[in-house]
Amino acid sequence: MKQSPNPAYAVWTADNGDGTYRNPILYADYSDPDVMRAGDSFYMTASSFNCVPGLPILHSRDLVNWRLIGHALDRLEPEAVFSAPQHGNGVWAPSIRYHDGEFRIYWGDPDYGIMLVKAQKPEGPWTKPLTVLPGKGLIDSCPFWDDDGQAYLIHAWAASRCGVKSLLTLRKMNPAGTQTIGEGVHVFDGHDQHHTVEGPKLYKRDGYYYIFAPAGGVEQGWQLALRSREIYGPYEARIVLAQGETGINGPHQGAWVETAHGESWFIHFQDKGAYGRIAHLQPVQWKNGWPVIGEGGQNGAPGLPVSSFKKPAIHDSAPSCAPATSDEFDQDALGLQWQWHANPAPYWMALMRGENRLRLFAVPRPRDAETFWKIPNLLLQKFPAPAFTVTTRMRLTPETNGKSAGLIVMGRDYARLSVTYDKDTFSLSLAICRGADRGEPEQIVEQCALQPTDQWRRSWTGCAATDWLQLRLQVAAPNAECRFSYSLDGEHYAAFDKKFIAASGVWIGAKVGLFCISAYGAPHGGYADFDWFRVSQSSTKIEGE
């Protein structure tokens, strides 16, 4: 029988409830956000890199309260390449637009080129990816349709693939926007004053062409606005948003959007380490033909990001909401917050109607997966707030030796709390790996035996299987300090002594989630059932503290 879920699942809300909001509007890793308006609704997408499904689609009525409504990319291509984790590869800096009766998302895959998917509705279904411009090092693409109907595509370059960065290139496209024409024109070179210029977004306002583009790098950068009377330039450049004396580092890479009432706003990210690139909302004022983002910005000086501000003037009230985090596993599909670390196989999991639980099967480790860095079947979601608690209820039916399941915090460093059956014995262990991306080994730092009780059942193989137990993770601000604990009765928790500082992944924040694996070479079989996965603001006190 499921317990009643804790209703306080929105662990971060930006809406203050008094007509103002606080930043960030999303305390989660929605990297390189782009936003567009369609009627009275706003839609956001973001980089998803190697995580599947990719290209999240979020909806808002007021630019403050956002709800995750789907993904535009079910699987990454080439299919075979992305069947294994490709950390940091895949979907880079997308742009979302509505044109000719269709929603469109363009993005750059640094290894394969610029891609496009389309849909009649933002919820989907979305088309399979189409290659608009094949090639290496093509990233951060944005489409633009001029007043005469001519289609253009502007993009940046990845030095890691082609040896060149800090360069923006504009190309014509065919009328359908499905293929570029010609070699294009370099319209801005940032090498001299604005290194690492990338992520361009092209707009037109009052006879000027504007390119909004970040420069200076993720952690310490700034936001540029470029303008010209001619689409190919020359472009004037001005820094329109910078950190200044605020605590919001590297405020850049995002989207300018106007409300139906004519207000201008800018959504950008801030790099927060293990929490990822979190999304902020800034007011925009236009002065002498230049955007001033945030507050200040007098006499051509950059604006400074705000920590709180009056909400956009939207006549219809928008209810407070946030992307989902918890999952009772009582639907026919996983919650939209979940992503795999690679293209999933159908035998990784099952959600059986009426069972109201998630079953993860003990997929064998890849032969070369000495740590979890190379394991594809990790079911993960973003860190949702600076401080939060995750609790899950699970049981392991191993069927044979060499099976393990549990709760994991994944990044370049990772930690996992595992229930394992090996040598005909159940154990509970905390393993930590620092430098997984560098091939450093995993270490079991604490371990205890799980003694079967009369309530524990036996599987059809005769091998003992655990009764339900609960695993818990508490994450504390400001450094994403993690502490794991467990409970055999659902009330009293025993904590592991060793704490763990979460770390970001490659271009993404740390993620939390579930796994079930089999040792390489172990006999087939085994699975773990998860009754629910709950995320809350407050936590039950850890026993012993």
C-alpha positions in Angstrom: 0.0 0.0 0.0 1.4 3.4 -1.0 1.8 6.0 1.7 0.1 9.4 1.1 2.5 11.5 -0.9 3.9 14.7 0.6 2.2 17.6 -1.2 5.2 19.9 -0.9 6.8 18.6 -4.1 7.5 22.1 -5.6 10.9 22.5 -4.0 11.7 25.8 -5.7 9.1 28.4 -6.7 10.1 31.8 -8.2 6.7 33.4 -7.8 6.6 35.4 -4.5 2.8 35.5 -4.7 2.7 39.3 -4.3 3.2 40.4 -7.9 7.0 40.0 -7.8 9.4 37.1 -8.5 12.8 36.0 -7.4 15.7 34.7 -9.5 16.4 32.1 -10.6 13.0 31.3 -12.1 14.2 27.7 -12.5 16.8 26.4 -10.0 17.6 23.5 -12.3 19.9 22.8 -15.2 18.1 24.3 -18.2 21.3 25.2 -20.0 21.4 27.7 -22.9 17.6 28.5 -22.7 15.7 29.8 -25.7 12.2 31.2 -25.4 9.5 32.3 -27.9 5.9 33.6 -27.5 2.9 32.1 -29.4 -0.2 34.1 -28.5 -0.4 34.4 -24.8 1.9 31.4 -24.1 5.7 31.2 -23.8 7.7 28.1 -24.7 11.2 27.3 -23.7 13.7 24.7 -24.8 17.3 24.1 -23.6 20.4 22.1 -24.3 20.1 18.5 -23.3 23.5 17.1 -24.6 23.6 13.3 -24.2 20.5 13.0 -22.0 17.4 11.2 -23.5 14.7 12.3 -24.2 16.3 15.5 -25.3 15.1 19.1 -26.1 12.8 19.7 -23.1 9.7 21.8 -23.9 8.5 24.1 -21.0 5.3 26.2 -21.0 4.5 29.4 -19.2 1.9 32.1 -19.2 4.0 34.7 -17.3 7.7 33.9 -17.9 8.0 33.1 -14.1 6.0 29.9 -13.6 7.1 27.1 -15.9 5.8 23.6 -16.5 7.6 20.8 -18.3 5.2 19.6 -21.1 7.3 17.3 -23.2 10.4 16.7 -25.2 11.1 17.3 -28.9 13.7 14.5 -29.3 12.8 10.9 -28.3 16.2 9.5 -29.3 19.6 10.8 -30.3 21.1 10.1 -33.8 23.1 8.3 -34.9 21.3 5.6 -32.9 24.2 3.3 -32.5 26.6 6.1 -31.4 24.3 7.3 -28.6 23.3 3.8 -27.3 26.3 4.4 -25.0 26.9 7.5 -22.9 28.4 10.3 -24.9 29.0 12.8 -22.1 28.8 16.4 -23.3 28.0 15.5 -26.9 24.6 15.6 -28.7 22.2 18.6 -28.4 23.9 22.0 -28.0 22.2 25.4 -27.6 18.9 25.0 -29.5 16.6 27.8 -30.8 12.8 27.5 -30.8 10.6 29.4 -33.3 7.1 29.3 -34.8 7.0 29.8 -38.6 4.6 28.9 -41.4 2.2 27.1 -39.0 4.9 25.0 -37.4 7.0 25.0 -34.2 10.6 24.5 -35.1 13.7 23.8 -33.1 17.2 24.1 -34.6 20.3 23.0 -32.8 23.9 22.1 -33.4 25.5 18.7 -32.8 29.2 19.5 -32.8 30.1 16.2 -34.5 27.3 15.9 -37.1 26.0 19.4 -37.9 22.9 21.5 -37.5 19.6 19.7 -37.0 15.9 20.5 -37.2 12.7 19.1 -35.8 9.2 20.4 -36.3 5.7 20.0 -34.8 2.2 21.3 -35.2 1.9 21.6 -31.4 4.6 22.2 -28.8 3.6 19.1 -27.0 4.3 17.1 -30.1 4.5 14.8 -31.9 7.8 16.1 -33.3 9.4 15.0 -36.6 12.5 12.9 -36.7 15.7 15.1 -36.9 16.6 16.5 -40.3 20.1 17.6 -41.1 20.0 21.3 -42.3 23.8 21.7 -42.5 26.2 18.7 -42.1 29.7 19.3 -40.7 32.0 19.3 -37.7 32.1 22.1 -35.2 28.8 23.7 -36.2 26.9 24.8 -33.0 24.4 27.2 -31.5 22.2 27.8 -34.5 19.3 30.2 -34.8 16.9 30.7 -37.7 15.5 34.0 -38.9 12.9 35.0 -41.5 13.3 38.5 -42.9 10.4 40.8 -43.9 10.8 39.7 -47.5 10.5 36.0 -46.5 14.1 35.2 -47.0 15.3 32.6 -44.5 18.6 32.8 -42.7 20.6 30.7 -40.2 23.2 32.1 -37.9 25.6 29.8 -35.9 28.8 29.6 -34.0 31.8 27.3 -34.1 33.3 24.8 -31.6 37.1 24.9 -31.4 37.1 21.4 -29.9 35.9 20.1 -33.3 37.2 22.5 -35.9 40.0 24.5 -34.2 38.1 27.8 -34.4 35.7 29.6 -32.0 34.7 33.3 -31.3 33.2 33.6 -34.8 29.6 34.0 -35.9 28.5 33.0 -39.4 25.3 33.8 -41.3 23.9 31.6 -44.1 20.9 31.8 -46.3 18.4 28.9 -46.2 15.8 27.6 -48.7 12.3 29.0 -48.2 11.3 25.9 -46.2 14.2 26.5 -43.8 15.4 22.9 -44.2 18.7 23.4 -46.0 21.4 26.1 -46.1 22.5 27.8 -49.3 26.1 28.6 -50.1 29.1 29.1 -47.8 27.7 31.9 -45.7 29.3 35.1 -44.4 31.2 35.7 -41.2 29.4 38.6 -39.6 31.2 38.9 -36.3 34.7 38.0 -35.0 35.1 38.2 -31.2 38.8 37.3 -31.0 40.0 40.8 -30.2 37.6 42.0 -27.5 34.9 39.3 -27.0 36.5 35.9 -27.0 34.3 32.8 -26.9 31.4 34.6 -28.6 28.8 32.0 -29.3 25.0 31.2 -28.9 23.8 33.9 -31.3 20.1 34.8 -31.6 19.0 36.9 -34.5 16.1 39.4 -34.3 14.8 42.5 -36.1 13.4 45.6 -34.4 12.7 49.1 -35.7 14.8 48.6 -38.8 17.8 47.2 -37.0 19.1 43.7 -37.1 20.1 42.5 -33.6 22.3 39.6 -32.7 22.2 38.7 -29.0 25.3 36.7 -28.2 27.2 35.6 -25.0 30.9 36.0 -24.8 33.7 35.5 -22.3 33.0 31.9 -21.3 30.4 30.1 -19.2 31.5 31.1 -15.7 32.8 34.6 -16.1 31.2 35.9 -19.3 28.8 38.7 -20.3 26.0 39.3 -22.8 26.5 41.2 -26.0 24.1 42.9 -28.3 25.2 43.5 -31.9 23.2 45.8 -34.2 23.3 46.7 -37.9 21.0 48.3 -40.5 22.2 45.5 -42.9 21.8 41.9 -42.1 25.4 41.1 -43.1 26.8 44.0 -41.1 29.0 45.6 -40.2 27.7 45.2 -36.6 28.3 47.5 -33.7 28.9 45.6 -30.4 27.9 46.6 -26.9 27.9 44.7 -23.5 24.4 44.9 -22.3 24.5 42.6 -19.2 27.4 41.8 -16.9 27.9 40.5 -13.4 29.3 43.7 -11.9 29.2 43.5 -8.1 26.3 41.1 -8.0 26.6 37.4 -7.1 25.2 36.3 -10.5 28.3 35.1 -12.4 28.5 34.8 -16.1 25.0 36.2 -16.9 24.4 35.4 -20.5 23.3 33.0 -23.3 19.6 33.2 -23.6 16.6 34.8 -25.3 15.0 38.1 -25.8 11.2 37.9 -25.8 8.3 40.4 -25.9 4.9 39.9 -24.1 1.6 40.6 -25.9 1.6 43.9 -24.0 4.9 45.0 -25.5 7.2 44.4 -22.5 10.7 43.1 -23.2 12.4 40.4 -21.1 15.5 38.4 -21.3 16.0 34.8 -20.0 19.6 33.6 -19.5 21.5 31.1 -17.4 24.0 31.3 -14.5 26.5 28.6 -13.9 26.1 27.1 -10.5 28.4 24.1 -10.5 26.7 21.0 -9.4 23.3 22.6 -9.7 24.0 23.2 -13.4 23.1 26.3 -15.5 20.0 27.7 -13.8 17.6 30.1 -15.5 17.1 33.8 -14.7 14.6 36.4 -15.9 15.7 40.0 -16.5 13.7 43.1 -17.5 14.8 44.8 -20.7 14.5 48.5 -21.5 15.3 50.0 -24.9 17.4 53.2 -24.9 18.7 54.9 -28.0 18.2 51.7 -30.0 20.0 49.4 -27.6 18.6 46.9 -25.1 19.6 47.5 -21.5 19.1 44.2 -19.6 18.6 44.1 -15.8 18.9 47.3 -13.8 21.3 50.2 -14.2 22.9 50.4 -17.6 23.1 54.2 -17.7 25.1 56.0 -20.5 25.9 52.8 -22.3 27.2 50.8 -19.3 26.1 47.2 -19.0 23.0 46.4 -17.0 23.3 44.3 -13.8 21.2 41.2 -13.2 18.3 41.5 -10.7 17.7 39.1 -7.8 14.0 40.0 -7.7 11.6 42.2 -9.7 8.0 43.0 -10.5 6.4 40.2 -12.6 5.6 40.7 -16.3 2.3 42.5 -16.9 0.1 39.6 -17.8 -3.6 40.2 -17.5 -4.6 36.6 -17.0 -3.3 35.3 -13.6 -0.9 32.4 -14.0 -0.9 29.8 -11.2 2.3 29.1 -9.4 4.0 26.0 -10.7 7.3 24.3 -11.4 8.6 21.3 -13.3 7.6 18.1 -11.7 10.2 16.1 -9.6 8.4 13.4 -7.7 6.9 10.3 -9.4 4.4 7.8 -7.9 5.0 5.5 -10.8 1.2 5.0 -11.1 0.9 6.1 -14.8 1.5 4.4 -18.1 4.7 6.4 -18.6 7.5 7.9 -16.6 7.2 11.5 -15.5 8.6 14.0 -18.0 11.4 14.9 -15.6 13.2 11.6 -16.2 16.1 11.2 -18.6 18.4 8.3 -19.4 22.1 8.8 -20.0 21.9 7.2 -23.5 19.3 5.9 -25.9 17.2 3.5 -23.9 16.5 -0.1 -24.7 12.9 -1.4 -24.2 14.1 -4.1 -21.7 15.6 -1.6 -19.3 12.3 -1.0 -17.4 8.6 -1.8 -17.2 5.6 0.1 -15.9 2.8 -2.4 -15.7 -0.7 -1.0 -15.6 -2.3 -1.6 -12.1 1.0 -2.4 -10.4 1.8 1.2 -9.5 5.5 0.7 -9.4 8.6 1.0 -11.6 10.5 -2.1 -12.4 14.1 -1.7 -13.4 15.8 -4.8 -14.8 19.3 -5.8 -13.9 21.0 -4.8 -17.2 24.6 -6.2 -17.4 27.4 -3.7 -17.1 29.2 -3.0 -20.4 32.4 -4.9 -20.4 34.5 -1.7 -20.2 32.4 -0.1 -17.5 34.6 -0.3 -14.5 32.7 2.6 -13.0 29.2 4.0 -13.6 30.6 6.6 -16.0 30.0 4.3 -18.9 26.7 2.7 -17.8 23.9 3.9 -20.0 20.8 2.7 -18.1 20.8 5.3 -15.4 17.4 6.9 -14.9 18.1 10.4 -13.7 16.6 13.9 -13.2 18.0 17.4 -12.6 18.8 18.8 -9.2 15.7 21.0 -8.6 16.7 23.4 -5.8 19.7 24.4 -3.6 18.5 22.1 -0.8 16.1 19.2 -1.1 15.4 15.6 0.0 14.8 12.5 -2.1 13.2 9.4 -0.7 12.4 6.2 -2.6 10.9 2.9 -1.6 12.4 -0.2 -3.2 13.0 -3.9 -3.1 15.5 -6.0 -4.9 14.8 -9.4 -6.4 18.2 -10.5 -7.6 17.4 -14.1 -8.8 21.2 -14.7 -9.0 24.4 -13.3 -7.5 25.9 -10.1 -8.8 22.9 -7.8 -8.8 22.6 -4.3 -7.4 20.1 -1.4 -7.4 19.6 1.8 -5.6 19.9 5.6 -5.5 22.7 7.6 -7.3 24.0 11.2 -7.6 25.7 11.3 -10.9 28.4 13.7 -12.3 32.1 13.7 -12.9 32.2 12.6 -9.3 29.4 10.4 -8.2 28.0 8.5 -5.2 25.6 5.6 -5.0 23.7 3.9 -2.2 23.3 0.3 -3.3 21.4 -2.8 -2.2 23.5 -5.7 -3.5 23.2 -9.4 -3.6 26.5 -11.3 -4.0 28.0 -14.4 -2.5 24.4 -15.3 -1.4 24.3 -12.3 0.9 22.5 -9.0 0.8 24.4 -5.8 1.7 23.9 -2.1 1.7 26.9 0.0 0.6 27.8 3.6 -0.1 30.3 3.9 -3.0 32.0 7.1 -4.1 34.0 7.8 -7.3 35.9 11.0 -7.6 37.1 11.7 -11.1 35.0 9.2 -12.9 35.5 11.2 -16.1 39.3 10.7 -15.7 38.9 6.9 -15.2 39.5 7.0 -11.4 38.3 3.9 -9.6 35.2 3.7 -7.4 35.6 3.0 -3.7 33.1 1.5 -1.3 33.4 3.8 1.7 30.8 2.2 4.0 29.0 -1.1 4.0 26.7 -3.1 6.2 25.0 -6.5 5.9 21.2 -6.7 5.4 19.9 -9.6 7.5 16.8 -11.3 6.1 13.7 -11.3 8.3 10.6 -13.4 8.4 8.9 -10.8 6.2 11.5 -11.1 3.5 10.2 -13.3 0.7 12.0 -15.7 -1.6 11.9 -15.4 -5.4 10.9 -18.3 -7.7 14.6 -19.2 -7.9 14.8 -19.8 -4.2 17.1 -16.8 -3.8 16.0 -14.5 -1.0 14.7 -11.1 -2.0 14.5 -8.0 0.2 11.3 -6.7 1.6 10.6 -3.0 0.9 13.1 -0.6 2.3 13.6 3.1 1.9 16.7 5.0 0.7 17.1 8.7 1.2 19.3 11.5 0.0 19.6 14.9 1.6 21.2 17.7 -0.4 22.3 20.8 1.5 23.1 24.3 0.2 25.2 26.1 -0.8 27.7 23.4 -2.0 25.4 20.5 -2.8 26.6 18.5 0.1 24.9 15.0 0.0 24.2 12.6 2.8 22.6 9.2 2.3 20.5 7.2 4.8 18.2 4.2 4.8 15.2 2.8 6.7 14.0 -0.7 7.1 10.6 0.3 8.6 9.9 3.5 6.8 10.1 5.6 10.0 13.6 5.4 11.5 16.6 6.3 9.3 20.2 5.4 9.8 22.7 7.7 8.1 26.0 6.8 6.5 28.8 8.8 8.1 30.5 9.7 4.9 29.3 12.9 3.2 29.7 13.6 -0.5 30.0 16.9 -2.4 28.1 16.6 -5.7 29.9 17.6 -8.9 28.7 18.7 -12.3 28.8 16.4 -15.4 30.1 17.4 -18.8 28.2 20.6 -19.6 25.4 19.5 -17.3 24.7 19.7 -13.6 24.7 16.8 -11.2 21.7 14.5 -11.5 19.9 12.2 -9.1 18.1 9.0 -9.8 17.8 5.2 -9.9 19.7 2.3 -11.2 19.6 -1.5 -11.4 22.6 -3.4 -12.8 24.1 -6.8 -13.1 27.8 -7.5 -12.8 29.5 -8.2 -16.1 29.4 -12.0 -16.8 26.8 -12.7 -14.1 23.9 -14.9 -15.0 20.9 -13.2 -16.5 17.9 -12.2 -14.4 17.1 -9.9 -11.5 15.2 -6.7 -11.1 14.4 -3.9 -8.6 10.9 -2.5 -7.9 10.5 1.2 -7.0 7.2 2.1 -5.4 7.7 5.8 -5.6 10.3 8.6 -5.8 9.6 11.7 -3.8 11.3 15.0 -3.6 10.5 17.5 -0.9 11.7 20.7 0.7 11.9 19.4 4.2 13.2 16.1 5.4 12.6 13.7 8.2 15.3 14.1 10.8 18.1 11.5 10.2 18.3 9.2 13.2 21.3 10.0 15.3 21.6 13.6 14.4 
